[in-house]
Amino acid sequence: MLFFCPQDKRMFSSLVAAYILVAAFVFSPMIKGQEEELAEIVIPDDCMQCLCEASSYCNLTAPCTTGSQYLCGPFLIGVNYWADAGQPTLTPDEDPNGAFETCAQDLECAKKTVRLYMTEFAQDCTEDGIIDCEDFARIHVLGKSDSCFAKMEGLPFYRVFRECRDKPVSV
């Protein structure tokens, strides 16, 4: 058991207060910066259009795929991707059975899913110091983890994505 004389207690209290102030000063910008970083994630409409084009040529009527991956809608969203985005639905009271397919096959709900996913998992996959459409394309296809750093230049998705991104902008 420790005993402090009144002077030691005041010194101890002063040290604790100083440590708290230093911690607040040091860590506050980090926390604030993280919040601002999330708020700054914006996927421009032209980028969303290219993600859609590269995924399915933005086919709004294609059925869900079968085979090794179950993907649905114009962005070819998988159920885990949708779940990671927070399971958005068309209506708040939608029946959970079939909610994934209903959302993924609806263009606006699918866009919302992609935007939520990118907001949650945005990272600089190209290591160029900015998070942009190229990074979003990599995250969309290669995933949310370090796999987004893999090469994707040989994938059909990437060829269509680049063609879309490289189109001259008409005014």
Disulfide bonds with the S-S distance in Angstrom:
Cys47-Cys133 2.03
Cys50-Cys164 2.00
Cys52-Cys58 1.91
Cys64-Cys72 1.94
Cys103-Cys109 2.06
Cys125-Cys148 2.03
